[in-house]
Amino acid sequence: MYGIQTHILFSIYDSERFANELKK
């Protein structure tokens, strides 16, 4: 459970960061 939640949370964070990179 913990690992799955962490993976989802990290995926959201990573996609946010990726979107910010595209805006530059």
mmCIF entry with sequence, helices, sheets and N, C-alpha, C, O atoms, coordinates in Angstrom:
data_MODEL
# 
_entry.id   MODEL 
# 
_entity.id                         1 
_entity.type                       polymer 
_entity.pdbx_number_of_molecules   1 
# 
_entity_poly.entity_id                      1 
_entity_poly.type                           'polypeptide(L)' 
_entity_poly.nstd_linkage                   no 
_entity_poly.nstd_monomer                   no 
_entity_poly.pdbx_seq_one_letter_code       MYGIQTHILFSIYDSERFANELKK 
_entity_poly.pdbx_seq_one_letter_code_can   MYGIQTHILFSIYDSERFANELKK 
_entity_poly.pdbx_strand_id                 A 
# 
loop_
_entity_poly_seq.entity_id 
_entity_poly_seq.num 
_entity_poly_seq.mon_id 
_entity_poly_seq.hetero 
1 1  MET n 
1 2  TYR n 
1 3  GLY n 
1 4  ILE n 
1 5  GLN n 
1 6  THR n 
1 7  HIS n 
1 8  ILE n 
1 9  LEU n 
1 10 PHE n 
1 11 SER n 
1 12 ILE n 
1 13 TYR n 
1 14 ASP n 
1 15 SER n 
1 16 GLU n 
1 17 ARG n 
1 18 PHE n 
1 19 ALA n 
1 20 ASN n 
1 21 GLU n 
1 22 LEU n 
1 23 LYS n 
1 24 LYS n 
# 
_struct_asym.id          A 
_struct_asym.entity_id   1 
# 
_struct_conf.conf_type_id            HELX_P 
_struct_conf.id                      HELX_P1 
_struct_conf.pdbx_PDB_helix_id       AA1 
_struct_conf.beg_label_comp_id       TYR 
_struct_conf.beg_label_asym_id       A 
_struct_conf.beg_label_seq_id        2 
_struct_conf.pdbx_beg_PDB_ins_code   ? 
_struct_conf.end_label_comp_id       LYS 
_struct_conf.end_label_asym_id       A 
_struct_conf.end_label_seq_id        23 
_struct_conf.pdbx_end_PDB_ins_code   ? 
_struct_conf.beg_auth_comp_id        TYR 
_struct_conf.beg_auth_asym_id        A 
_struct_conf.beg_auth_seq_id         2 
_struct_conf.end_auth_comp_id        LYS 
_struct_conf.end_auth_asym_id        A 
_struct_conf.end_auth_seq_id         23 
_struct_conf.pdbx_PDB_helix_class    1 
_struct_conf.details                 ? 
_struct_conf.pdbx_PDB_helix_length   22 
# 
_struct_conf_type.id          HELX_P 
_struct_conf_type.criteria    ? 
_struct_conf_type.reference   ? 
# 
loop_
_atom_site.group_PDB 
_atom_site.id 
_atom_site.type_symbol 
_atom_site.label_atom_id 
_atom_site.label_alt_id 
_atom_site.label_comp_id 
_atom_site.label_asym_id 
_atom_site.label_entity_id 
_atom_site.label_seq_id 
_atom_site.pdbx_PDB_ins_code 
_atom_site.Cartn_x 
_atom_site.Cartn_y 
_atom_site.Cartn_z 
_atom_site.occupancy 
_atom_site.B_iso_or_equiv 
_atom_site.pdbx_formal_charge 
_atom_site.auth_seq_id 
_atom_site.auth_comp_id 
_atom_site.auth_asym_id 
_atom_site.auth_atom_id 
_atom_site.pdbx_PDB_model_num 
ATOM 1  N N  . MET A 1 1  ? 0.839  -1.202 0.000   1.00 0.00 ? 1  MET A N  1 
ATOM 2  C CA . MET A 1 1  ? 0.000  0.000  0.000   1.00 0.00 ? 1  MET A CA 1 
ATOM 3  C C  . MET A 1 1  ? 0.879  1.259  0.000   1.00 0.00 ? 1  MET A C  1 
ATOM 4  O O  . MET A 1 1  ? 0.727  2.156  -0.830  1.00 0.00 ? 1  MET A O  1 
ATOM 5  N N  . TYR A 1 2  ? 1.792  1.282  0.957   1.00 0.00 ? 2  TYR A N  1 
ATOM 6  C CA . TYR A 1 2  ? 2.654  2.454  1.118   1.00 0.00 ? 2  TYR A CA 1 
ATOM 7  C C  . TYR A 1 2  ? 3.459  2.728  -0.159  1.00 0.00 ? 2  TYR A C  1 
ATOM 8  O O  . TYR A 1 2  ? 3.554  3.864  -0.624  1.00 0.00 ? 2  TYR A O  1 
ATOM 9  N N  . GLY A 1 3  ? 4.027  1.664  -0.703  1.00 0.00 ? 3  GLY A N  1 
ATOM 10 C CA . GLY A 1 3  ? 4.843  1.825  -1.903  1.00 0.00 ? 3  GLY A CA 1 
ATOM 11 C C  . GLY A 1 3  ? 4.032  2.359  -3.084  1.00 0.00 ? 3  GLY A C  1 
ATOM 12 O O  . GLY A 1 3  ? 4.516  3.196  -3.847  1.00 0.00 ? 3  GLY A O  1 
ATOM 13 N N  . ILE A 1 4  ? 2.807  1.876  -3.230  1.00 0.00 ? 4  ILE A N  1 
ATOM 14 C CA . ILE A 1 4  ? 1.952  2.312  -4.335  1.00 0.00 ? 4  ILE A CA 1 
ATOM 15 C C  . ILE A 1 4  ? 1.590  3.791  -4.170  1.00 0.00 ? 4  ILE A C  1 
ATOM 16 O O  . ILE A 1 4  ? 1.662  4.559  -5.130  1.00 0.00 ? 4  ILE A O  1 
ATOM 17 N N  . GLN A 1 5  ? 1.206  4.184  -2.971  1.00 0.00 ? 5  GLN A N  1 
ATOM 18 C CA . GLN A 1 5  ? 0.844  5.584  -2.728  1.00 0.00 ? 5  GLN A CA 1 
ATOM 19 C C  . GLN A 1 5  ? 2.026  6.499  -2.991  1.00 0.00 ? 5  GLN A C  1 
ATOM 20 O O  . GLN A 1 5  ? 1.874  7.571  -3.579  1.00 0.00 ? 5  GLN A O  1 
ATOM 21 N N  . THR A 1 6  ? 3.204  6.074  -2.556  1.00 0.00 ? 6  THR A N  1 
ATOM 22 C CA . THR A 1 6  ? 4.407  6.881  -2.761  1.00 0.00 ? 6  THR A CA 1 
ATOM 23 C C  . THR A 1 6  ? 4.715  7.010  -4.250  1.00 0.00 ? 6  THR A C  1 
ATOM 24 O O  . THR A 1 6  ? 5.107  8.079  -4.717  1.00 0.00 ? 6  THR A O  1 
ATOM 25 N N  . HIS A 1 7  ? 4.538  5.927  -4.986  1.00 0.00 ? 7  HIS A N  1 
ATOM 26 C CA . HIS A 1 7  ? 4.808  5.936  -6.423  1.00 0.00 ? 7  HIS A CA 1 
ATOM 27 C C  . HIS A 1 7  ? 3.858  6.891  -7.141  1.00 0.00 ? 7  HIS A C  1 
ATOM 28 O O  . HIS A 1 7  ? 4.282  7.641  -8.020  1.00 0.00 ? 7  HIS A O  1 
ATOM 29 N N  . ILE A 1 8  ? 2.576  6.869  -6.774  1.00 0.00 ? 8  ILE A N  1 
ATOM 30 C CA . ILE A 1 8  ? 1.589  7.765  -7.384  1.00 0.00 ? 8  ILE A CA 1 
ATOM 31 C C  . ILE A 1 8  ? 1.934  9.215  -7.060  1.00 0.00 ? 8  ILE A C  1 
ATOM 32 O O  . ILE A 1 8  ? 1.904  10.082 -7.934  1.00 0.00 ? 8  ILE A O  1 
ATOM 33 N N  . LEU A 1 9  ? 2.259  9.466  -5.797  1.00 0.00 ? 9  LEU A N  1 
ATOM 34 C CA . LEU A 1 9  ? 2.587  10.822 -5.368  1.00 0.00 ? 9  LEU A CA 1 
ATOM 35 C C  . LEU A 1 9  ? 3.811  11.335 -6.121  1.00 0.00 ? 9  LEU A C  1 
ATOM 36 O O  . LEU A 1 9  ? 3.844  12.487 -6.552  1.00 0.00 ? 9  LEU A O  1 
ATOM 37 N N  . PHE A 1 10 ? 4.808  10.479 -6.276  1.00 0.00 ? 10 PHE A N  1 
ATOM 38 C CA . PHE A 1 10 ? 6.025  10.861 -6.981  1.00 0.00 ? 10 PHE A CA 1 
ATOM 39 C C  . PHE A 1 10 ? 5.739  11.103 -8.457  1.00 0.00 ? 10 PHE A C  1 
ATOM 40 O O  . PHE A 1 10 ? 6.325  11.999 -9.065  1.00 0.00 ? 10 PHE A O  1 
ATOM 41 N N  . SER A 1 11 ? 4.842  10.309 -9.036  1.00 0.00 ? 11 SER A N  1 
ATOM 42 C CA . SER A 1 11 ? 4.497  10.467 -10.450 1.00 0.00 ? 11 SER A CA 1 
ATOM 43 C C  . SER A 1 11 ? 3.840  11.822 -10.690 1.00 0.00 ? 11 SER A C  1 
ATOM 44 O O  . SER A 1 11 ? 4.118  12.489 -11.687 1.00 0.00 ? 11 SER A O  1 
ATOM 45 N N  . ILE A 1 12 ? 2.963  12.223 -9.766  1.00 0.00 ? 12 ILE A N  1 
ATOM 46 C CA . ILE A 1 12 ? 2.299  13.525 -9.872  1.00 0.00 ? 12 ILE A CA 1 
ATOM 47 C C  . ILE A 1 12 ? 3.340  14.637 -9.771  1.00 0.00 ? 12 ILE A C  1 
ATOM 48 O O  . ILE A 1 12 ? 3.330  15.580 -10.562 1.00 0.00 ? 12 ILE A O  1 
ATOM 49 N N  . TYR A 1 13 ? 4.233  14.519 -8.799  1.00 0.00 ? 13 TYR A N  1 
ATOM 50 C CA . TYR A 1 13 ? 5.288  15.516 -8.612  1.00 0.00 ? 13 TYR A CA 1 
ATOM 51 C C  . TYR A 1 13 ? 6.181  15.598 -9.845  1.00 0.00 ? 13 TYR A C  1 
ATOM 52 O O  . TYR A 1 13 ? 6.540  16.689 -10.286 1.00 0.00 ? 13 TYR A O  1 
ATOM 53 N N  . ASP A 1 14 ? 6.536  14.450 -10.395 1.00 0.00 ? 14 ASP A N  1 
ATOM 54 C CA . ASP A 1 14 ? 7.421  14.405 -11.551 1.00 0.00 ? 14 ASP A CA 1 
ATOM 55 C C  . ASP A 1 14 ? 6.752  15.022 -12.782 1.00 0.00 ? 14 ASP A C  1 
ATOM 56 O O  . ASP A 1 14 ? 7.408  15.733 -13.544 1.00 0.00 ? 14 ASP A O  1 
ATOM 57 N N  . SER A 1 15 ? 5.466  14.762 -12.985 1.00 0.00 ? 15 SER A N  1 
ATOM 58 C CA . SER A 1 15 ? 4.765  15.320 -14.135 1.00 0.00 ? 15 SER A CA 1 
ATOM 59 C C  . SER A 1 15 ? 4.625  16.835 -13.993 1.00 0.00 ? 15 SER A C  1 
ATOM 60 O O  . SER A 1 15 ? 4.666  17.559 -14.988 1.00 0.00 ? 15 SER A O  1 
ATOM 61 N N  . GLU A 1 16 ? 4.458  17.319 -12.749 1.00 0.00 ? 16 GLU A N  1 
ATOM 62 C CA . GLU A 1 16 ? 4.391  18.765 -12.498 1.00 0.00 ? 16 GLU A CA 1 
ATOM 63 C C  . GLU A 1 16 ? 5.715  19.408 -12.888 1.00 0.00 ? 16 GLU A C  1 
ATOM 64 O O  . GLU A 1 16 ? 5.747  20.448 -13.546 1.00 0.00 ? 16 GLU A O  1 
ATOM 65 N N  . ARG A 1 17 ? 6.802  18.775 -12.473 1.00 0.00 ? 17 ARG A N  1 
ATOM 66 C CA . ARG A 1 17 ? 8.130  19.298 -12.765 1.00 0.00 ? 17 ARG A CA 1 
ATOM 67 C C  . ARG A 1 17 ? 8.395  19.270 -14.273 1.00 0.00 ? 17 ARG A C  1 
ATOM 68 O O  . ARG A 1 17 ? 9.002  20.191 -14.819 1.00 0.00 ? 17 ARG A O  1 
ATOM 69 N N  . PHE A 1 18 ? 7.942  18.221 -14.930 1.00 0.00 ? 18 PHE A N  1 
ATOM 70 C CA . PHE A 1 18 ? 8.115  18.088 -16.371 1.00 0.00 ? 18 PHE A CA 1 
ATOM 71 C C  . PHE A 1 18 ? 7.346  19.188 -17.100 1.00 0.00 ? 18 PHE A C  1 
ATOM 72 O O  . PHE A 1 18 ? 7.848  19.758 -18.068 1.00 0.00 ? 18 PHE A O  1 
ATOM 73 N N  . ALA A 1 19 ? 6.144  19.486 -16.646 1.00 0.00 ? 19 ALA A N  1 
ATOM 74 C CA . ALA A 1 19 ? 5.330  20.540 -17.249 1.00 0.00 ? 19 ALA A CA 1 
ATOM 75 C C  . ALA A 1 19 ? 6.024  21.892 -17.102 1.00 0.00 ? 19 ALA A C  1 
ATOM 76 O O  . ALA A 1 19 ? 6.001  22.713 -18.019 1.00 0.00 ? 19 ALA A O  1 
ATOM 77 N N  . ASN A 1 20 ? 6.636  22.114 -15.951 1.00 0.00 ? 20 ASN A N  1 
ATOM 78 C CA . ASN A 1 20 ? 7.348  23.373 -15.728 1.00 0.00 ? 20 ASN A CA 1 
ATOM 79 C C  . ASN A 1 20 ? 8.542  23.497 -16.666 1.00 0.00 ? 20 ASN A C  1 
ATOM 80 O O  . ASN A 1 20 ? 8.863  24.593 -17.126 1.00 0.00 ? 20 ASN A O  1 
ATOM 81 N N  . GLU A 1 21 ? 9.196  22.380 -16.947 1.00 0.00 ? 21 GLU A N  1 
ATOM 82 C CA . GLU A 1 21 ? 10.333 22.396 -17.866 1.00 0.00 ? 21 GLU A CA 1 
ATOM 83 C C  . GLU A 1 21 ? 9.876  22.772 -19.279 1.00 0.00 ? 21 GLU A C  1 
ATOM 84 O O  . GLU A 1 21 ? 10.590 23.469 -19.999 1.00 0.00 ? 21 GLU A O  1 
ATOM 85 N N  . LEU A 1 22 ? 8.690  22.310 -19.671 1.00 0.00 ? 22 LEU A N  1 
ATOM 86 C CA . LEU A 1 22 ? 8.173  22.615 -21.006 1.00 0.00 ? 22 LEU A CA 1 
ATOM 87 C C  . LEU A 1 22 ? 7.820  24.093 -21.135 1.00 0.00 ? 22 LEU A C  1 
ATOM 88 O O  . LEU A 1 22 ? 7.929  24.658 -22.223 1.00 0.00 ? 22 LEU A O  1 
ATOM 89 N N  . LYS A 1 23 ? 7.403  24.720 -20.051 1.00 0.00 ? 23 LYS A N  1 
ATOM 90 C CA . LYS A 1 23 ? 7.004  26.132 -20.082 1.00 0.00 ? 23 LYS A CA 1 
ATOM 91 C C  . LYS A 1 23 ? 8.191  27.060 -20.322 1.00 0.00 ? 23 LYS A C  1 
ATOM 92 O O  . LYS A 1 23 ? 8.032  28.153 -20.865 1.00 0.00 ? 23 LYS A O  1 
ATOM 93 N N  . LYS A 1 24 ? 9.383  26.620 -19.915 1.00 0.00 ? 24 LYS A N  1 
ATOM 94 C CA . LYS A 1 24 ? 10.564 27.486 -20.030 1.00 0.00 ? 24 LYS A CA 1 
ATOM 95 C C  . LYS A 1 24 ? 10.892 27.786 -21.494 1.00 0.00 ? 24 LYS A C  1 
ATOM 96 O O  . LYS A 1 24 ? 11.854 28.499 -21.778 1.00 0.00 ? 24 LYS A O  1 
# 
